[in-house]
Amino acid sequence: MPTSTLTRRRFVSSPSASVLALALAVRLLQPRAPAAEGHVDYKYEDYNEDRGRIHIITHSYLLELPLTSWLTLKGAGVYDGISGATPNGLPPQTPGDPTVPVVKIDDERRAGYVEPTLRFGANTFTPQLAYSIEGDYESYGLSFTYAREFNDKNTTLTLGVGHNSDRIISGPGMLIFKDESKDSTDYLVGVSQLLGPKTVFSANLTIGYSHGFQADPYKGAAFPAYFIGSRFPERRPQNRFKQIALLGLTHYLDALDASIETSYRYFHDSYRIHSHTVSATWNQKVGKRLVVSPMFRFYNQSEASFYGVMFDGDPTDPSNLPPSRYYSADFRLSSFNTLTYGVKLMFRVDDHITVDLAARRYDMNGLDGITSPLAYANANIFTIGLRIWF
C-alpha cells in the first residue's frame, strides 16, 4: 500500500523510517489457521520518551474476514492517547542550560481503514479507504494496489497508487492562525521472488509528491536580531518530492528451525535529505508453541538543506531571509542516527489463539555538533498483542 492514514502522529518524534512489512518465510514458524478462516487482532502499545517528553498509548484492532473464495474484507481501527512535550525549535536560552524549550501537547487520535481484497486467478486487487482525526490533524486516504503472480507463483509483481488529503487544524500552542492543507500522492512498483524453497527476495520503489503546508506548526525558529525567546514560524517549501528504494531478503534455516529477515532502505527527497536504514530480525522457534524474535534497526540521515539552530536575516521581511528563503530548526531535519533494538515473543495458546509481547529501545543521536543533544528523542516501546482465529 503506497500510503496509509494509519501512521503515527505527524508532529511528534517517533521511530523514523519504519521498514515496510514483507510476506516472508517466517510464517513457516508461526501457527496458522486454515486458509478459509478469519481472525481478529488486538494490540496495545506504550511509546514513552525519556525526560517526560512524548507519551503515546495506542489501542489498535484488526478484523480479517474471508467472505467468498475470491473476496476477503479487512478493517482496522486505531486509538492514540498523546501527551507530553516536544521541542519547540528554539535552542537552550542561556549557555550551559541543561534543557531545551518545549511546547506541551495533549491530544487524541482516532483512525481506521476498510480494505477489501479481490482475487481472480493470478490477479489480486486491493483498494483501501482510510481516515484519521485528531485535535490538530485530519486526513483522508485512498489507495489501490494490484498484484499479479507469474512463474508458477514464484514471482509477484505489485503496482500501487495512493493519495492523502490532509488538513492541519489551528489551535493552542501552534504557530498558525488558520487551518492549512496538504495533498500527497505516492506510486509504488515492487517485485517478490522466491529464490528457493526457503528464500524470498523483494524489491520495492516508491515515488511520492506532496504539495501544501509542509511545516510543523508547533516548531519555530530563532533569529539573533530579535530578543532571546522570540519564536517565528518555520518556513518549508510547499512542494516535496521523495524517492524510496527497499530491498528485503528472508531465509528459513531448517537445521535451526529459524528464519532471518534482513532489509535495506534508501530515502532521498527534495529537501536534500539522504537516509539509509538497515534492519535484521531473527525468528527462533523454541519448542512447539514459542517463537523468540530479537531485532535491530539502524537509521542514518543527512540534514535538510534549510536546517539550522539559529538564522540570520529578518523573518518579517521576505527579502531579508536566508538565501533559500526557507528555514527550520526541527531536530528531525538535522543529521542524526537512530538505533532500535529489542525482542518479541509469540506464544501459541491453542489452535485458535496466539499472544505476542515485545519490548524495544529507541535511541536517537545527533551528528551535526550544533543541535542540543537534549533535543533528540529516546524512548522505550512495549507492545502486547492477541490474535483469535475463527
ROVEXMAR-904929 format. One record per atom (N, C-alpha, C, O): residue in one letter; x, y, z. Coordinates in steps of 0.1 Angstrom, whole numbers, plus 2048, in hexadecimal, padded with zeros to 3 digits. Atoms other than C-alpha are relative to their C-alpha. Layout:
aXYZ;...
END
This chain:
m8087F4800;m800800800;m80980C800;m81080E80A;p7F77F5801;p8118207F5;p7FF80A80C;p80980F810;t8027F77F5;t802836810;t7F67FB80A;t7EF7F1806;s8098047F6;s7EF832830;s7FD80B809;s80781280E;t8037F67F5;t7DD849848;t8037FA80D;t805802817;l7FD8057F3;l7E5831864;l80F800803;l8157F6807;t7F37FE7FC;t80783F86A;t80080880D;t7F680E811;r8007F97F4;r81384E88A;r7FF80F7FE;r8028147F3;r8037F2800;r80B872892;r80B8087F9;r8178057FA;r7F67F9808;r81C88B87B;r809809807;r81480C802;f7F87F57FA;f8298A5894;f8087FC80C;f80E804812;v7F88047F5;v83A8908AE;v80B7F77FC;v80A7F07F1;s7F5809804;s85B87D8AE;s7FC7F1803;s7F67EE80D;s80380E7FE;s8578588A9;s80A7F87F7;s8117FE7EF;p7F6807808;p86D83C89A;p7FF8037F1;p7F48027EB;s8007FB80D;s877847878;s8017F47F6;s8067E97F9;a7FD80980B;a875834857;a7FC7F2803;a8047E9801;s80480E7FD;s861816861;s8017F77F3;s7FD7FC7E8;v7FF80980C;v8697F884A;v7F37FA7FD;v7EC7F5805;l80D806805;l84C7EC835;l7FF7F1803;l80A7EA803;a80280E7FD;a83D7CA83E;a8027F87F3;a7FE7FC7E8;l7FE80980B;l8477AD827;l7F87F3803;l7F67EF80E;a80680D7FF;a83578D820;a80B7F57FF;a8117F27F5;l7F48067FE;l85077782D;l7FF7F1804;l7F47ED808;a80080E7FC;a85A753834;a7FF7FE80F;a7FE7F2813;v8028017F2;v85875A859;v7F37FA803;v7F17F480E;r80E8067FD;r83474F856;r8017F1802;r7F97EB808;l7FE80E7FE;l84272C855;l8027FC80F;l7FF7F1813;l7FE8027F1;l84A73087A;l7F3802807;l7F27FE813;q80C7FB7F9;q82873E883;q7F47F67FF;q7F27F17F4;p80C808801;p80972A88B;p7F68077F7;p7F38137F8;r8097FA809;r7F072F86F;r7F37F9800;r7F27ED801;a80D806801;a7CB72A86D;a7FE7FC7F1;a8058007E8;p80480380D;p7BB71A84E;p7FE80D7F8;p7F98177FD;a8017F4808;a7BB732830;a7F3807800;a7F28137FE;a80D7FB801;a796736831;a7FB80880C;a7F180E80C;e8047FA7F3;e795743855;e80480F800;e80E8137FA;g7FD7F27FE;g79576785F;g80780280E;g8087F8815;h7FA7FD7F2;h7A577887E;h7FD80E804;h7FA8177FB;v8027F27FA;v7A1796895;v80D802808;v8117F9810;d7F37FD7F8;d7C07A78A4;d7FD80C809;d7F6815806;y7FF7F47F7;y7C57BF8C1;y80E802804;y8167F9807;k7F37FD7FC;k7E57D18C8;k80180D809;k7FA816806;y7FE7F57F7;y7EF7E88E5;y80F8047FF;y8187FC800;e7F27FB800;e80F7FE8E2;e80180C809;e7F9815809;d7FD7F57F7;d81F8158FB;d80E8067FB;d8187FF7FC;y7F47F9805;y83882E8EB;y80380B80A;y7FB81480B;n7FE7F77F5;n849842907;n80E8067FE;n8187FE800;e7F37F9802;e86685B900;e80580480E;e7FE806817;d7F97FD7F3;d88086291B;d7FD80F803;d7F98177FA;r8007F27FB;r88088392F;r7F18067FF;r7F08127FD;g80D7FA800;g85A88692F;g7FB8067F3;g7F380F7F3;r8047FB80D;r85788C90A;r7F37FA7FC;r7E97FA803;i80C805805;i83D87D8F4;i7FC7F2805;i8057E9806;h80580D7FB;h828860902;h7F37FC7F8;h7EA8047F7;i80C804809;i81084D8EA;i7FC7F2804;i8037E9804;i80780D7FD;i7F88318F4;i7F87FD7F4;i7EF8057F0;t80880380C;t7EA81F8D6;t7F97F3801;t7FE7E9806;h80880C800;h7CE8068D3;h7FC7FE7F1;h7F78077EB;s80380380E;s7CA7F68B0;s7F87F37FF;s7FB7E9806;y80880C802;y7B17DD8A3;y8007FD7F1;y8008067E9;l80080480E;l7B07C9883;l7F77F47FE;l7F87EB806;l80980B804;l7967B2873;l8037FC7F2;l8028047E9;e7FF80580E;e79D79C855;e7F67F57FE;e7F67EB806;l80B809802;l77F789848;l7FF7FB7F2;l7FB8037E9;p80280680E;p77F772829;p7F17FE7FE;p7EA7F7806;l80E801803;l75C77681A;l7FD7F67F5;l7F37EF7F6;t80180A80A;t7607617FB;t80E7FB7FC;t8187FF802;s7F3805804;s77B74E7E9;s80980B7F9;s8158097F8;w7F97F6807;w78476E7D6;w80080E808;w806818803;l8017F37F9;l77C78A7F0;l8037FE80F;l7FD7F6816;t7FD7FF7F1;t78B792812;t7FF80E804;t8048177FD;l8027F37FB;l7817B0826;l80980280D;l8097FA816;k7F77FC7F4;k79A7C183E;k7FC80E805;k7FA8177FD;g8037F27FB;g7937DE855;g80980180D;g80B7F8814;a7F87FE7F5;a7A87EE870;a7FC80E807;a7F7816800;g8037F47F9;g7A480988B;g80C80380A;g8127F980F;v7F57FC7F7;v7BE81C8A0;v7FB80C809;v7F5815804;y8027F57F7;y7BB8328BF;y80D803806;y8137FA80C;d7F37FB7F9;d7D98478CB;d7FC80A80A;d7F4813808;g8017F57F6;g7DA85A8EB;g80E806801;g8187FF805;i7F37FA801;i7F78738E8;i80180B80A;i7F881480C;s7FE7F57F6;s805889904;s80F802801;s8187FA7FC;g7F27FD7FE;g82689990E;g80580D7F9;g7FD8167F8;a7FA7F3806;a83D8B38FD;a80A7FC7F5;a8107F27F5;t7F680180B;t8528B78DE;t80780D7FE;t801817800;p7F87F3802;p86E8D08D6;p7F98097F7;p7F38057ED;n8077F6808;n8608F08C8;n8088077F5;n80380F7EE;g7F87FB80A;g87D8F78B2;g80B80A804;g81480D7FD;l7F67F77FB;l8909108C8;l80C7F9806;l80A7EE80C;p7F58067F9;p8B39088D5;p7FF80380F;p7F780B813;p8007FC7F2;p8BB9098FA;p80280F802;p8098157FA;q8017F17FF;q8B592D906;q80C806806;q80E812804;t7F47FB7FA;t8D593191A;t80B7F67FE;t8097EA7FE;p7F5809801;p8F8922916;p8007F680C;p7FF7FB818;g80080A7F6;g8FA90292A;g7F37FB805;g7F27F380E;d80E8047FC;d8D48FF92D;d7FF7F17FD;d8017ED7F2;p80180E803;p8CE8D9931;p7F37FC7F9;p7F07F07F7;t80C803807;t8AC8DB920;t7FE8087F3;t8058117F1;v8057F980C;v89C8E58FF;v7F2804802;v7EA7FC808;p80E7FC7FF;p87C8F98FD;p7F67F67F9;p7FA7F07EF;v80A809805;v85D8E38F7;v7F38067FF;v7F0810806;v80E7FC801;v8398E68EE;v7F87F4805;v7FB7E9800;k80880B7FB;k81F8D1900;k7F67FB7F6;k7F08037EE;i80980680A;i8098B98EC;i7F77F6808;i7FC7EE810;d8098097FA;d7EA8A78F8;d7F47FE7F6;d7ED8077F4;d80980280B;d7D48978DD;d7FC7F1800;d8027E9806;e80580E803;e7C18788D2;e7FF7FF7F1;e7FC8087EA;r80180380E;r7C18688B0;r7F87F37FE;r7F97E9805;r80880C804;r7A88508A0;r8017FE7F1;r8008087EA;a7FE80380E;a7AE83F87F;a7FB7F27FD;a7F97EA806;g80480D804;g7A382286B;g8007FF7F0;g8028097E9;y80080380F;y7A2812848;y7F77F47FD;y7F57EC806;v80780C805;v78D7FA834;v8077FC7F3;v80A8047EB;e7F780580B;e79F7E481B;e7FA7F37FB;e7FE7E8801;p80480C806;p78E7CA805;p80B7FB7F7;p8128027F0;t7F6806809;t7A57B17F3;t7F97F77F6;t7F27EE7FB;l80680880A;l7997A27D2;l80A7F87F8;l8137FE7F3;r7F7809807;r7AA7847C3;r7F97F97F4;r7EF7F27F6;f80580780C;f7A477879F;f80C7F97F9;f8138007F2;g7F4807806;g7BD75D794;g80D805806;g80F805812;a7F37FB7FC;a7E076C795;a7FF80F804;a80A814807;n8017F27FE;n7D278F79B;n7FA80380D;n7F07FD811;t8057FB7F3;t7CC7A17BC;t7FE80F800;t8088167FD;f8037F17FF;f7BB7C37C0;f7FD80480E;f7F57FD815;t8027FC7F2;t7BC7D57E1;t7FE810801;t808817801;p8037F27FD;p7AB7F77E5;p80080380F;p7FD7F9816;q8017FD7F2;q7AD809806;q7FB80E802;q7FF8187FB;l8057F37FC;l79A826816;l80480280E;l8007FA817;a7FC7FE7F3;a7A9835835;a7FD80E805;a7FB8187FD;y8047F37FA;y7A185284D;y80780180E;y8087F7815;s7FA7FD7F3;s7B286286B;s7FD80E805;s7FC8177FD;i8047F37FB;i7A887E882;i80680180E;i8067F8816;e7FB7FC7F3;e7B988F8A0;e7FD80F801;e7F88157F8;g8037F27FD;g7B68B18B0;g80680A7F6;g8008147F3;d7F97F6808;d7CF8C1898;d8027FB7F2;d8098017EA;y7FD80680D;y7CF8AA879;y7F47F77FC;y7EE7EF804;e80B809806;e7B5899862;e8067FC7F3;e80B8047EB;s7FB80680C;s7BE882846;s7F77F67F9;s7F17EE800;y807809808;y7AC87082A;y80A7F97F7;y8127FF7F0;g7F7807809;g7BE854817;g7F97F67F7;g7EF7EF7FC;l805809809;l7B68407F9;l80B7FA7F8;l8148017F3;s7F5806807;s7CD8267E9;s7FA7F47F8;s7F07EF7FB;f80380B808;f7CC80A7D0;f80C7F87FC;f8167FE7F8;t7F4809803;t7E47EC7CC;t7FC7F57F7;t7F17EE7F9;y80280B809;y7E67D37B0;y80C7F7801;y8177FB7FF;a7F580A7FF;a7FA7B37B3;a7FD7F47F6;a7F27F07F5;r80180B809;r800798799;r80B7F6802;r8177F9803;e7F680B7FE;e81177679D;e8047FB7F2;e7FC7F97E9;f7FA80680C;f828767783;f8087F4804;f80A7F180F;n7F680A7FE;n83F74A77F;n7FC7F680A;n8037F3814;d80680A7F6;d829730791;d80080680E;d8037FF818;k8027F87F3;k82374A7AD;k80D802807;k80D805813;n7F37FD7F9;n84974D7B4;n80480F7FF;n80D814806;t7FE7F1802;t8487727A8;t7F3807801;t7E98047FB;t80C7F77FF;t83078D7B2;t80480E7FD;t80D814803;l7FE7F1804;l82F7B07A2;l7F5808807;l7E9804806;t80A7F87F9;t81D7CB7B6;t80180E7FB;t80C8147FA;l8017F2804;l8127ED7AA;l7F680780A;l7EC80180D;g8097F97F7;g8028077C1;g80080F7FE;g80A8157FA;v8017F17FF;v7F682B7C4;v7F780480C;v7EE7FD80F;g8077FB7F4;g7EA83E7E2;g80080F801;g8098167FD;h8027F17FF;h7DD8617E9;h7FB80380E;h7F27FD813;n8047FB7F3;n7DA87380B;n7FC80F7FE;n8048177F8;s8047F27FF;s7C7894810;s7FF80380F;s7F77FE816;d7FF7FD7F2;d7D08A3831;d7FD80F804;d7FE8187FB;r8037F37FB;r7C48C1846;r80780280D;r8057FA816;i7FA7FD7F3;i7D98D1861;i7F780A807;i7F4815802;i80A7F87F9;i7C28E087B;i80680980A;i80D804813;s7F97F77F7;s7CE8FF88D;s7FA7FF80E;s7EE7FB810;g8048017F2;g7CC9008B3;g80B80580A;g81580A805;p7F77FB7F6;p7DE9088D4;p80E7FA7FE;p80F7EE7FB;g7F2804800;g8049068D4;g8067FF7F2;g8117FC7F0;m7FB80180E;m8069078AE;m80380D7FA;m7FE8187FF;l7FC7F4806;l816921898;l7F98037F3;l7FE80A7EA;i8097FC80B;i7FA92387F;i7F3805805;i7EF801810;f80D7FA7FC;f7DA937881;f7F47FD7F8;f7EA8037FA;k80B805808;k7C5926867;k8037F27FC;k80F7EE7FC;d7FD80D804;d7C190385B;d8088007F3;d8068097EA;e7F880280C;e7D98F7840;e7FD7F27FA;e7F77EA801;s80380D807;s7D88DA827;s80D7FB7F9;s8168027F6;k7F5807807;k7F08C1816;k7FA7F47F9;k7F27ED7FE;d80480C808;d7EB8A77FB;d80D7F97FC;d8177FF7F8;s7F4808803;s80388B7F4;s7FB7F37F8;s7F17EE7FA;t80380C808;t80486F7DA;t80D7F77FF;t8177FD7FD;d7F5809800;d81A8507DA;d7FD7F67F5;d7F27F17F3;y80180A80A;y8218377BE;y80A7F5804;y8167F8807;l7F780B7FC;l8308147C5;l8017F67F5;l7F67F37EF;v7FF80C808;v83E7F87B0;v80A7F7808;v8147FB80D;g7F88097F8;g84C7D97C0;g7FF7F27FA;g7F77EF7F2;v7FF80E805;v8567B57B9;v8047F880C;v80D7FB814;s7FC80A7F6;s8587977D0;s8047F37F9;s7FC7EF7F0;q7FB80B808;q86C7797C4;q8047F580A;q80C7F7813;l7FC80C7F9;l86F7567D3;l80D7FB7FA;l80D7F67EF;l7F3804805;l89474E7CF;l8037F1802;l80B7EB7FC;g7FF80E7FD;g89072B7DD;g7F57FC80A;g7ED80580D;p80B8047F8;p8797177F3;p7FF80780D;p7F4808813;k7FF7F97F3;k88472B812;k80580E800;k80881480A;t7FA7F3801;t89074C805;t7F78097F7;t7F28067EC;v8087F6806;v87C76B7FB;v80780D7FE;v80D812808;f7FA7F3802;f88A78B7EB;f7F580A7FB;f7EC8067F4;s80A7F6804;s8757AB7E7;s80780D7FD;s812810803;a7FB7F3803;a87C7CD7D8;a7F48097FD;a7EB8067F5;n80B7F6802;n8657EC7D9;n80680E7FD;n811811802;l7FD7F2803;l86880F7CA;l7F4809802;l7E98067FC;t80B7F77FE;t85282B7D6;t80480E7FC;t80F813800;i7FE7F2803;i84F84E7C7;i7F5808805;i7E9804803;g80A7F97F9;g83C8687DA;g80180F7FE;g80C8147FC;y8007F2801;y83288C7D6;y7F5806809;y7EA801809;s8097FA7F8;s8218A37EE;s80080F7FE;s80A8157FA;h8017F2803;h8148C77EB;h7F780680B;h7ED80180F;g8087F97F6;g8078E0805;g80980380C;g81580680B;f7FA7FB7F4;f8108E8829;f8087F4805;f8037EA80A;q7F780B7FC;q82F8D3832;q80680280D;q80D7F9813;a7F97FD7F3;a83A8E4852;a7FA7F980C;a7EF7F480B;d8058057F3;d8368D8876;d7FB80D807;d80381580B;p8067F47F9;p81E8F2886;p80480280E;p80180D814;y7FC7FF7F2;y82C8EB8A8;y80F805802;y81380980C;k7F27FC7FF;k8508F489F;k80380D7F9;k7FE8107EE;g7FC7F3806;g860916899;g80E8007FE;g8157F67FF;a7F17FE802;a882924892;a80480D807;a7FC817809;a7FB7F47F9;a89893E8A4;a8098087F6;a8108037EE;f7F97F6808;f8A795D894;f80880980A;f801810811;p7F97F87F7;p8C396E8A7;p7FD80F800;p7FF81680A;a8047F2801;a8B799089B;a7F5804809;a7F280F80C;y80C7FE7F6;y89998C8B3;y8047FB80E;y80D7F380F;f7FC8047F3;f89A9888D8;f7FF7F1803;f7F77EA7FC;i7FF80F7FC;i8A19668E8;i7F17FC804;i7EB80280B;g80E8067FD;g8819518E9;g7F68037F5;g7EC7FC7F6;s8097FD80B;s87195F8CA;s8007F37F7;s80A7ED7F4;r80280C809;r8639428B4;r7F88047F4;r7ED8097F6;f8077FD80C;f859946890;f7FD7F37F9;f8047EA7F9;p80480D806;p84692C87C;p80B7FC7F5;p8108047EE;e7F780580A;e85D916867;e7FA8017F2;e7EE8027F1;r8047FF80E;r85C919841;r8067F47F9;r8127F37F8;r7FC80B808;r85E8F982C;r7FB8027F2;r7F08087F0;p80580080D;p85A8F5807;p7F27FA7FF;p7EF7F1807;q80E805801;q8358EF7FD;q8007F37F8;q7F67EC7F9;n80080C808;n8408D37E6;n80B7F7805;n8167FB809;r7F580A7FC;r8538B37F0;r7FF7F47F7;r7F47EE7F5;f7FF80C809;f85E8977D9;f8097F6807;f8147F980B;k7F880A7F9;k86B8767E8;k8017F47F7;k7F87F17EF;q7FE80D806;q8798557DB;q8057F680B;q80E7FA813;i7FD80A7F6;i87B8367F0;i8037F27F9;i7FA7EE7F1;a7FD80D805;a88C8157E7;a8027F680C;a8087FA815;l8008097F5;l8887F67FD;l8037F27FA;l7FD7ED7F1;l7FC80E803;l8997D47FA;l7FF7F780C;l8027FB817;g8028097F5;g8917B680F;g8047F27FD;g8017EE7F1;l7FC80E802;l89E793813;l7FD7F880D;l8017FC818;t8048097F5;t890777829;t8047F27FD;t8027ED7F2;h7FC80E803;h89E75482D;h7FC7F880C;h7FE7FC818;y8048097F6;y890737841;y80B7F5801;y80F7EF7F8;l7F580A7FD;l8AA720852;l7FA7F4806;l7F77F4812;d80680C7FB;d89E6FD855;d8077FA80C;d8017F6816;a7F88067F5;a8BA6F186C;a7FD80780D;a7FE800818;l8027F97F3;l8B370C886;l7F1802803;l7EE80880D;d80E7FD7FE;d88D70E881;d7FE80F802;d7F881380C;a8007F27FE;a89173387D;a8008077F2;a8028017E8;s7FF7F880C;s89074F863;s80780D803;s80681280F;i7FA7F27FE;i8A377085E;i7FA8097F5;i7FA8057E9;e8057F6809;e89478F84E;e80980C800;e80D81180B;t7F77F5801;t8AA7AA841;t7FB80A7F6;t7F48067ED;s8047F680A;s8A37CB82F;s80980C800;s81080F80A;y7F97F4802;y8B37EA822;y7F780A7F9;y7F08077EF;r8097F5805;r8A080B81B;r80880C7FD;r810811806;y7F97F3803;y8AD82A809;y7F580A7FD;y7EB8087F6;f80A7F5802;f89A84B80A;f80780D7FC;f812810801;h7FB7F3804;h8A086C7F8;h7F48097FD;h7EA8047F8;d80B7F7804;d88B88B7F4;d80580D7FC;d8118107FC;s7FC7F3805;s88B8AE7E7;s80580A80B;s809815808;y7FA7F97F5;y8958BB80A;y80F7FD800;y816803808;r7F2805800;r8B78AB801;r8037F780C;r80F7F6810;i7FE80A7F6;i8B289181C;i8037F37FA;i7FC7EF7F1;h7FD80E803;h8C3870817;h8007F780C;h8057FB817;s8008097F5;s8BC85382E;s8027F27FC;s7FE7EE7F1;h7FE80E802;h8C682F832;h7FB7F880C;h7FE7FC817;t8058097F5;t8B5814847;t8047F27FD;t8017EC7F3;v7FD80E800;v8C27F284E;v7F97F980C;v7FA7FD817;s8078077F5;s8AE7D9862;s8017F17FE;s8037EC7F3;a80080F800;a8AF7B486C;a7F87FB80B;a7F8801816;t8088077F6;t89879D87F;t8037F17FF;t8037EB7F4;w7FE80F800;w8A077988A;w7F47FB807;w7F07FF812;n80C8077FB;n881763890;n8047F2804;n8067EA7FB;q7FC80D7FC;q8897458A5;q7F57F9807;q7EF7FE810;k80A8087FA;k87072A8AC;k8067F880C;k8107F280B;v7FC8077F4;v87371C8D0;v7F57F7804;v7EA7FB808;g80B8097FD;g85F6FD8D6;g7F68007F5;g7F88047EA;k80B801809;k83E6F98C5;k7F780D800;k7F080F7F6;r8097F57FE;r82D7198D1;r80680E800;r7FE818800;l7FA7F37FE;l8467358D4;l80A8047F5;l8117FC7F0;v7F77FA80A;v85874C8BB;v80780C807;v7FF81580B;v7F97F47FA;v8737648C8;v8078077F5;v80E8017ED;s7FB7F880B;s87D7808B1;s80780D804;s801817806;p7F87F47FD;p89A7988BA;p8018077F3;p8018027E8;m7FF7F880C;m89D7B58A2;m80980C803;m80B81080E;f7FA7F27FF;f8B17D589B;f7FE8077F3;f7FC8017E8;r8027F780C;r8AD7F2883;r80980C802;r80981380C;f7F87F4800;f8C780D87B;f7FC8097F5;f7FA8057EA;y8047F680A;y8BE82D86A;y80A80C801;y80E81080B;n7F77F5801;n8D584985E;n7FA80A7F6;n7F58077EB;q8067F6808;q8C986A850;q80980D7FF;q80F811809;s7FA7F3802;s8D9889841;s7F680C803;s7EA809803;e8097F57FC;e8CB8AC849;e7FA8067F3;e7FF8057E8;a8077F980A;a8B28BF834;a80880D7FC;a810812804;s7F87F4805;s8C18DC81F;s7FD80C807;s805816807;f8047F47FA;f8AE8F6833;f8007FE810;f7FA806816;y8008027F2;y8B48E8856;y80B808807;y81680A802;g7F67F97F8;g8C68FC871;g7FB80280E;g7EF7FF811;v8047FE7F2;v8C5905896;v7FB80F802;v7F1811808;m8047F2801;m8C492B891;m8028057F2;m80B8007EB;f8007FB80D;f8C0940872;f80280F7FF;f7FE817808;d7FE7F2802;d8CC962865;d7F48057F8;d7EC7FE7F2;g80A7F9807;g8B597B855;g7F4804808;g7F5804815;d80C7FB7FA;d89398985D;d7F37F87FC;d7EF7F97F0;p80C809804;p87597085D;p7F48087FC;p7EB8037F6;t80C7F8803;t85D98D85A;t8018077F2;t7F880D7ED;d7FD7FA80D;d86D998839;d8057F57F6;d8107F17F7;p7FC80B809;p86D97C81E;p80C8037F7;p8137F97F3;s7F47FD809;s88898E80A;s80D800808;s818800803;n7F48007F8;n8A098C828;n8007F3808;n8037F2814;l80080E7FA;l89E96682F;l80C7F97FB;l8137FE7F3;p7F5809805;p8B894A82B;p7FE7FF7F0;p7F38007EB;p80080180F;p8C1945806;p7F57F87FA;p7EF7FB7F0;s80B808806;s8A8929801;s7F2805804;s7E98007FE;r80C7FB7FB;r88D93D813;r7F87F6809;r7ED7F880D;y80780A7F7;y88591D827;y8097FE80C;y8157FF80B;y7F88027F4;y89091584A;y7F77F780A;y7EB7F980B;s8068087F6;s8888FB865;s80A7FC80A;s8157F9807;a7F88057F5;a8968F2887;a7FB7F3806;a7FE7F0811;d80680C7FC;d8838D2889;d80B7F5800;d8117F27F6;f7F48097FF;f89D8B9896;f7FE7F37F7;f8087ED7F4;r80280C808;r88D89D881;r8048037F2;r8057F97E9;l7FA7FD80D;l89B8AF862;l80F802801;l8168057F7;s7F27FF7FF;s8BE8AF870;s8077F37FC;s8007EA7F8;s7F880D803;s8DA89586B;s8007F880D;s8057FD817;f8008087F4;f8D6878883;f7FF7F17FD;f7FD7EE7F1;n80180E801;n8D7853889;n7F57FC80A;n7F3802814;t8098067F6;t8BD83D89A;t8037F1800;t8077EB7F6;l7FE80E7FE;l8C081A8A8;l7F47FB807;l7F17FF812;t80B8067FA;t8A28058B0;t8037F1802;t8077EA7F8;y7FC80E7FE;y8A77E38C0;y7F67FA80B;y7F1802813;g8098067F6;g8927CA8D4;g7FD7F27FD;g8047EC7F5;v80380E802;v8817A98D5;v7F07FE800;v7EA805808;k80E803800;k85E79B8CD;k7FE7F1803;k8067E97FE;l80380E7FD;l84F77B8DB;l7F27FE7FB;l7E88057FE;m80D804805;m83276A8CA;m7FD7F2805;m8047E8803;f80380C7FA;f82074E8DC;f7F27FB7FB;f7E98027FB;r80D806805;r8057368CE;r7F97FA80C;r7FE7F0812;v8078067F4;v7EC7308EA;v7F97F37FB;v7FA7E9803;d80680C806;d7D87178D4;d7FE8037F1;d80480C7EC;d8017FF80E;d7CD7138B0;d7F980D7FC;d7FA8107F0;h8087F4804;h7B87338B1;h80580D806;h800817803;i7FC7F47F9;i7CB74B8C7;i80F801801;i8167F7804;t7F27FD7FE;t7EE75A8C6;t80180E807;t7F9817805;v7FD7F47F8;v7FD7758DD;v80E8047FD;v8177FB7FC;d7F37FB802;d81B78B8D6;d80380B809;d7FB81380D;l7FB7F67F8;l8307A18EC;l80D8057FA;l8157FD7F5;a7F47FA806;a84B7B98E1;a80580C809;a7FD81380E;a7F97F57F9;a8647D18F2;a80B8057F7;a8137FE7F2;r7F67FA808;r8797EA8DE;r80680C806;r7FF81380E;r7FA7F37FC;r8918068E5;r8038087F3;r8098027EA;y7FD7F780B;y8948248CE;y80980B804;y80681280D;d7F67F67FC;d8B383A8D0;d8038087F4;d8068037E9;m7FE7F780B;m8B98598BB;m80C809804;m80C80E80F;n7F47F97FD;n8DB86B8B8;n80380A7F5;n8048067E9;g7FC7F680A;g8E388C8A7;g80E7FF7FB;g8177FA802;l7F3801806;l90188E890;l80680E7FC;l81180E7F8;d7FB7F4806;d9048B3886;d80880880A;d80F812806;g7F77F87F7;g9158C08A6;g7FA80D804;g80081480D;i8057F37FC;i8FE8DE8A9;i7F27FF806;i7EE80780E;t80E8027FA;t8DB8D08B2;t8027FB80E;t80A7F2810;s7FF8057F2;s8D78CB8D7;s7FD7F2801;s7F37ED7FB;p80380F7FE;p8D98A68E0;p7F37FE807;p7ED7F3804;l80C8027F9;l8BB8AB8F6;l7F48027F7;l7E87FF7FB;a80C7FF80A;a8A58B38D7;a7FC7F27FB;a7F07F07F8;y80380C806;y8A788F8CC;y7F97F7809;y7FA7F8816;a8098097F8;a88F8748D7;a8067F2802;a80C7ED7F9;n7FD80E7FC;n8968538E9;n7F47FB806;n7ED80180F;a80D8057FB;a87983C8F1;a8017F1803;a8097EA7FD;n80380E7FE;n86E81B8FF;n7F37FD7F9;n7E98057FB;i80D803807;i8538098EA;i7FD7F2804;i8047E8803;f80580D7FC;f83F7EC8F8;f7F27FD7F9;f7EA8067F8;t80D804806;t8237D98E6;t7FC7F2805;t8047EA809;i80680D7FD;i80C7BC8ED;i7F57FE7F6;i7ED8077F4;g80A80280A;g7F67AC8D3;g7F97F3802;g7FE7EA808;l80880C7FF;l7DB7928D0;l7FA7FD7F2;l7F48077EC;r80680480C;r7CF77F8B1;r7F77F4803;r7FB7EA809;i80980A7FE;i7B076A8B1;i7FB7FB7F2;i7F58047EB;w80580680C;w7A8753893;w7F27FB802;w7EE7F680C;f80D805800;f78474A88B;f7FB7FB7F3;f7F07F67F2;
END
